[in-house]
Amino acid sequence: MGLFTAYALATDKMEELKDLYEQINTSNSLSLFWQVCAKKLLKHAMDAFFTSKDKVSFPVCFPLTLMPILKTKYFWLNGEFNPFWSDYFKAAANFPFVCGAPRFIGGRFATDGGAVDNIPLYPLLRLKDDYINGNSELDLIIVLHFHSRYNFRREFKTDIPVLDVDVSICNGFKKRHFDFSREYVNEMIATSREYGEKIMRRLLSCGPDKKNIFDTVNDIYMSEHERRQQHDSADGLLTVLNAVGKAIRNDRSCSKKLY
């Protein structure tokens, strides 16, 4: 669902995304599976959510996993909606086979990129100059994920402040991955908004000074670090698969524009 969130931010459709979550309204994993697979919930949601009137206001990047030879590929979106994006969206939500028939991209089977890179910070730090126009620097990167042990510092060295947030902290690390009841969705939206406003007040108080931003980002991370270390990752299996995907990634062929 990460692509839905990024796309909603880029096209000013956060209210539509909220409505989508509320319409699911089930707290039972079997019921959710039935809606997604038998009733084609995701297919209908994508058909309604991604429309020809959309305009992506800033570059959006998302990964796909290409098979049968495992390959990591990042795709970039920007500007006016293009109908051929639909196949990429459906492939990105198709893990494992929850969105109808398998998708083929460039003659290869394509599925959810979370299998090879569930926290795609890599293209933003390593490949951004080829895909983001202009000479302005990035002031801050905010990474939202469900991996309590994630620490980008083990993988990247960067002079850009990166705030890495395990959003599970908003619900006290409860493992309710399949709870899409309207009541719980609204509770999560409310607690996430409260958390986000608190974090943004701290960040905005820094002003434009990069050192202040760095220090504040590190303070926020350290204030949550101990709590995060006490909990297992919600994406444990994907964490293992990601190690393989990152090991075989190739800068020369792993990224492509779709605009």
C-alpha distance (Angstrom), angle and dihedral (degrees) to the residues before:
residue distance angle dihedral
M1 . . .
G2 3.79 . .
L3 3.79 91.3 .
F4 3.82 90.1 53.7
T5 3.81 90.4 54.3
A6 3.81 95.2 46.2
Y7 3.81 91.6 46.0
A8 3.81 91.7 47.7
L9 3.82 90.8 52.9
A10 3.81 92.1 47.6
T11 3.82 94.3 48.1
D12 3.83 99.4 36.6
K13 3.82 93.3 -114.0
M14 3.80 102.3 128.2
E15 3.82 92.2 124.8
E16 3.80 90.2 53.8
L17 3.80 89.0 50.4
K18 3.79 90.9 51.6
D19 3.83 89.8 50.8
L20 3.81 89.4 50.5
Y21 3.81 92.1 55.1
E22 3.80 92.8 45.4
Q23 3.80 92.5 52.0
I24 3.82 91.9 60.7
N25 3.82 90.8 64.0
T26 3.79 101.7 170.7
S27 3.80 131.9 120.3
N28 3.80 95.7 -172.1
S29 3.81 120.7 94.1
L30 3.82 93.1 -147.6
S31 3.78 91.6 50.2
L32 3.79 90.4 48.2
F33 3.81 90.9 49.3
W34 3.82 89.8 50.0
Q35 3.80 92.4 51.0
V36 3.80 93.7 46.9
C37 3.81 98.0 43.4
A38 3.80 107.9 26.0
K39 3.80 99.7 29.9
K40 3.82 93.8 35.6
L41 3.78 93.2 -128.7
L42 3.80 96.1 169.1
K43 3.80 93.7 45.6
H44 3.80 92.4 52.8
A45 3.80 91.2 43.1
M46 3.81 92.1 52.7
D47 3.78 92.9 45.8
A48 3.82 88.5 55.2
F49 3.81 98.4 37.0
F50 3.82 102.1 48.0
T51 3.82 107.7 57.6
S52 3.80 137.4 171.7
K53 3.84 90.5 -113.2
D54 3.81 93.1 62.5
K55 3.78 121.8 114.7
V56 3.81 118.8 -166.7
S57 3.81 103.8 -140.7
F58 3.81 97.5 -164.7
P59 3.82 134.2 19.0
V60 3.81 114.4 -75.8
C61 3.80 120.2 -164.2
F62 3.81 126.6 -167.7
P63 3.82 134.2 169.5
L64 3.79 130.9 -124.1
T65 3.79 129.5 -165.5
L66 3.80 113.2 -131.7
M67 3.81 120.9 -157.1
P68 3.03 163.1 -125.6
I69 3.81 85.7 27.3
L70 3.79 102.0 40.9
K71 3.80 111.2 -113.7
T72 3.80 134.3 166.3
K73 3.80 115.8 -137.7
Y74 3.81 128.9 176.7
F75 3.80 121.3 -155.8
W76 3.80 125.9 -162.1
L77 3.81 127.2 -149.5
N78 3.79 128.6 -166.8
G79 3.80 140.2 150.4
E80 3.80 127.6 6.0
F81 3.79 119.3 13.9
N82 3.79 115.4 -96.0
P83 3.84 118.4 -156.8
F84 3.81 93.2 -138.6
W85 3.83 88.6 65.6
S86 3.80 86.7 77.6
D87 3.83 93.5 79.2
Y88 3.80 90.4 52.1
F89 3.81 92.6 49.3
K90 3.80 92.0 50.4
A91 3.79 91.5 47.6
A92 3.81 90.6 50.1
A93 3.83 90.4 55.2
N94 3.79 95.0 42.9
F95 3.80 104.4 97.5
P96 2.90 113.0 151.6
F97 3.81 99.0 -0.2
V98 3.81 93.1 -70.9
C99 3.77 97.5 135.8
G100 3.77 104.7 57.7
A101 3.79 126.2 -90.3
P102 3.81 119.8 8.1
R103 3.80 115.2 -89.8
F104 3.78 124.9 -127.7
I105 3.80 120.3 -150.3
G106 3.80 117.6 -174.1
G107 3.80 90.0 -11.5
R108 3.81 93.9 -54.4
F109 3.79 131.4 104.9
A110 3.82 108.6 -103.2
T111 3.78 129.0 -162.7
D112 3.81 141.5 162.5
G113 3.80 110.7 -37.6
G114 3.78 90.4 -143.6
A115 3.79 86.7 86.4
V116 3.81 91.2 68.4
D117 3.82 102.7 24.2
N118 3.77 117.5 9.0
I119 3.81 93.1 171.9
P120 3.84 103.0 42.1
L121 3.80 99.7 -165.1
Y122 3.80 89.2 130.7
P123 3.83 100.0 80.8
L124 3.80 92.1 45.8
L125 3.80 92.4 55.0
R126 3.81 101.2 33.3
L127 3.81 106.0 28.9
K128 3.81 105.8 25.9
D129 3.84 96.7 105.8
D130 3.80 90.6 67.4
Y131 3.80 94.6 50.1
I132 3.81 109.2 29.9
N133 3.81 113.2 71.7
G134 3.79 123.5 -137.5
N135 3.76 134.7 35.7
S136 3.80 98.7 -96.0
E137 3.78 117.1 123.5
L138 3.77 124.9 -123.5
D139 3.81 108.6 -105.8
L140 3.78 97.1 -164.0
I141 3.82 141.1 -5.9
I142 3.81 119.1 -150.7
V143 3.81 114.1 -160.9
L144 3.83 117.6 -162.8
H145 3.81 118.2 -167.4
F146 3.83 147.1 135.5
H147 3.81 99.6 -118.4
S148 3.82 109.6 111.1
R149 3.83 93.9 -169.2
Y150 3.80 96.1 45.7
N151 3.80 115.6 129.2
F152 3.80 115.3 170.7
R153 3.82 89.4 -164.6
R154 3.81 89.5 77.0
E155 3.80 90.2 61.3
F156 3.80 107.5 27.6
K157 3.77 140.0 42.2
T158 3.79 111.2 -161.0
D159 3.80 140.5 158.4
I160 3.83 89.6 -144.3
P161 3.83 114.8 96.8
V162 3.82 108.3 -114.6
L163 3.81 120.5 -165.6
D164 3.79 108.5 -161.5
V165 3.81 113.7 -164.0
D166 3.80 127.0 -175.5
V167 3.80 98.0 -151.5
S168 3.81 89.9 -156.8
I169 3.79 84.6 83.0
C170 3.81 87.8 74.0
N171 3.82 92.2 67.6
G172 3.78 98.2 34.4
F173 3.84 92.5 -100.1
K174 3.80 92.8 -68.0
K175 3.79 111.0 169.4
R176 3.80 98.9 -131.0
H177 3.81 98.5 133.4
F178 3.82 94.1 149.2
D179 3.80 98.1 42.8
F180 3.79 106.5 111.5
S181 3.79 96.0 151.9
R182 3.80 111.3 146.0
E183 3.80 90.5 -119.6
Y184 3.81 94.0 53.3
V185 3.82 93.6 42.2
N186 3.81 90.5 54.6
E187 3.80 90.8 45.5
M188 3.80 90.6 52.7
I189 3.80 92.9 46.9
A190 3.81 90.2 51.5
T191 3.82 95.2 47.7
S192 3.81 91.9 43.5
R193 3.80 91.4 51.2
E194 3.80 90.7 49.6
Y195 3.81 91.2 49.0
G196 3.81 92.3 45.5
E197 3.80 93.4 50.4
K198 3.81 90.9 50.4
I199 3.80 92.0 50.5
M200 3.80 93.6 45.4
R201 3.81 92.4 50.6
R202 3.80 88.4 56.8
L203 3.80 92.9 46.8
L204 3.80 95.7 45.6
S205 3.79 90.8 50.8
C206 3.82 88.4 64.3
G207 3.79 94.5 72.4
P208 3.83 119.3 -155.2
D209 3.81 95.9 -46.8
K210 3.81 107.4 118.4
K211 3.80 94.3 -154.5
N212 3.81 90.3 56.1
I213 3.80 89.8 49.6
F214 3.82 91.2 49.4
D215 3.80 91.8 49.2
T216 3.81 93.1 48.0
V217 3.82 92.7 47.3
N218 3.81 90.3 51.3
D219 3.81 91.5 46.8
I220 3.81 90.9 52.9
Y221 3.81 91.7 48.3
M222 3.79 93.8 48.3
S223 3.81 92.4 46.7
E224 3.84 88.7 59.4
H225 3.80 99.4 32.7
E226 3.81 98.2 90.1
R227 3.81 93.2 49.3
R228 3.79 91.4 48.3
Q229 3.79 92.9 51.6
Q230 3.81 90.2 57.7
H231 3.81 93.1 62.6
D232 3.79 135.5 63.9
S233 3.77 119.9 -119.6
A234 3.79 118.1 -94.1
D235 3.81 86.6 -141.1
G236 3.81 100.1 50.6
L237 3.81 98.2 141.9
L238 3.80 92.2 44.9
T239 3.80 89.5 51.7
V240 3.81 89.5 62.0
L241 3.81 93.4 45.3
N242 3.81 90.4 47.7
A243 3.80 91.1 60.5
V244 3.80 88.9 60.6
G245 3.80 94.3 43.7
K246 3.80 93.0 51.1
A247 3.80 92.8 46.4
I248 3.82 93.0 58.7
R249 3.81 97.3 39.0
N250 3.80 114.8 127.6
D251 3.82 119.4 -157.3
R252 3.79 93.7 -155.7
S253 3.80 95.4 60.8
C254 3.79 108.6 16.5
S255 3.80 101.3 90.8
K256 3.80 135.6 58.7
K257 3.82 139.5 171.3
L258 3.81 119.6 -124.6
Y259 3.83 94.0 -168.3
